[in-house]
Amino acid sequence: MAEAAPAPGAATEGADRPLRVDGLTKRFGGITAVDGATFSVDGGSLTGLIGPNGAGKSTTFDLITGVQQPDAGAVYFGDHEITGLRTHEIARQGLVRTFQITRELPEMTVLENVMLAPHGQRGERLWQSVLPGLRGKVVEEERALRERAWETLEFFELDHLADEHAGTLSGGQRKLLEMARVLMTDPSVVLLDEPMAGVNPTLQEELMARLHELRAEGLTFLLVEHDMDVIMSHCEHVIVMHQGRVLAEGEPAEIADDERVIDAYLGG
Amino acid sequence: MSVADATDRLRDVFDGNDVRLVVGVFLGIYVTFIAVSVLLGFDLNGTVNTLRRITFLAAAYALLSLALNLQWGYAGLFNIGVAGFMAVAVYTTAILAGAPTASPPGLGLPLWAAAIGGMVAAAIVGAVAALPALRLKADYLAIVTLALGEIIRISVLSRTFASFSVAGLQLGTGGGQGISIPDNPVRGLYYLDPSNPTAGTTPFGSAAFAFFDTLTVPFFSGTGVNQTVVVGWTYALVLLVFVGLFYVLLRRIGNSPFGRVLKAIREDELAAQSLGKNTRAFKIQVFTLGCALMGLAAILWQGSQGYTSPGEYLPIQTFYVFIALIVGGAGSNTGSVIGGAVFAAFLFEGPNFVKRLVGHLFDLGTAPNTIVDAVVPIASLEIGPFLTYVIGNIEILRPVFLGVVLIYLMQRRPDGLLGHRKEIAAAVDLSKRGETDG
């Protein structure tokens, strides 16, 4: 069940529980979207974050990734606090997310979308891309990146769409593109907001298998998903949110039997 | 390096098809205006001079729309203060390069140093405007730049700044009377004393003038091309060289990871931030660079005439650049060049030539004095007075005409004359694969 808030700042905690959220609160006018949410995510885990619509899951993601600033509470990533940092600073540290409503870059091709992602590209510095002596190295790096991007697209079965504008993709393909993009940033913790919506069942299984592989390599996933089968069969730990609070936490089997969770889903 | 190597390299820098496109557009413009000149009965000198003016304006607008394309087309930064940044650059150059004895006095720096100073000044003003505005939503940048552009124009017009002293140095903007800019170096190519043609010509100048003075071309009346036209054409060609330089620079910026981030910012800034891109830093860099390039374009433009005044920097100037870019297609560098040329030739100069042509070929009689006198006869199916009125007042009606063109383009061809273009933001060819290819 819900544990006490971990002591912030302890180095061992940082390694074992790379993402910790403590008393996170966000109000929109009179509505409290997130109301003192406290939880932590184990390193190398595939943790599910579930709850009925309006439970505050997506807002929690926004608060963790700096898209919105919390009214109270703190977010810890590794062994330091990241509350109040800007979105790009958080992403650069290795904590990235996908969006429930996909944010593909519609007028850019699928390949461009994926090539955008890696951090610290040499050619992102203006003078490196422009000056004759330095441009060569940028081109070299781009070649290697192009190959890596193709491999990623092949894995996500998007390679046949590489030259298409991302805006022409179907809903499921956009979800895949977003996942491909965040993985290109070499993250350590990935927040996935309903990644399986609209993705065909065969590919869903392959994707989950891939997530397990990446997990074995040390990546940590926090997954918001409405498909209970995915949660029950793939997550070892599940956090249930309801009305902005953490209602229950535990193994999938425990959660499935929890009266409070059932009540929450049935509108109790 | 063999010729083939050189053309290959050239093709790497410019896209082969795009170069053909631009050359084709320029040829089309030249053919049209040669035909117009012939119909108007211009002699050889007049025709060459017409083409000079068209080339000059086309290059000037191409430079400005390339700079605006960097800000608006690539990064989606809506800068409605183009004229203001132009003014900052030109006035700074004029003040830095002006002779200390002139009125208003300047600092007497060499022209190249003054031009760099002008670009830096435009960049700094751009950065100062952008720093607070880029933190806010996109619309605020538009409002801030529009206001700033007018503040700058009204400031240089103001009598307060017409003459002032800084740290003991007497400087000034000249107020409503304007300020002189040192003679452009191209004149120095032909004349011993750039400011005084009668003082003699350089050996190159003598040879060139001798050649053009006796030039005859079949089908054209008259002999020879004036010295001023020859010098003017040379200046227009220098501008075209700068168009090429701008184009190469912008292509490099666009086809790079930097350009990719700019495109991402235009498409969805939050998505770019979520991938770890410090979008604010990118926006400030690109805005500042865009302002510096606008500044250089303006210096080159105004530098041709040895004099500039606040009237050159009215907000309409900004909208002209926007129309040029929209005609060509925002987001495309090739489109920016073509848009600049088409705008200058057909939309900016075109109406004037239509008026002269119609006046030359038909006897229109006197135009009605007011729009009411022009419109009322339409009720009785007489459109003659209306047409005469429109032709007679075509310069005054140009903004109306441009507005109609803009509405039409927005509805029919929102991506510009070239239609939707896929300009890929990467330093390598994305249609190829492998570690060694492209």
Interface residues (C-beta under 8 A of the other chain):
Chain A: T65 V67 R86 T87 H88 E89 A91 R92 V96 R97 F99 R103 E104 L105 P106 E107 M108 T109 L111 E112 M115 L116 A117 H119 Q121 R122 G123 E124 R125 L126 S129 V130 R135 V138 V139 E142 R143 A144 R146 E147 W150 A162 D163 H165 R181 V182 T185
Chain B: L249 R252 I253 S256 P257 F258 G259 R260 V261 K263 A264 R266 E267 D268 L270 A271 A272 Q273 S274 L275 G276 K277 N278 T279 Q285 V286 L289 K422 I424 A425 A426 A427 V428 L430 S431 R433 G434 E435 T436 D437 G438
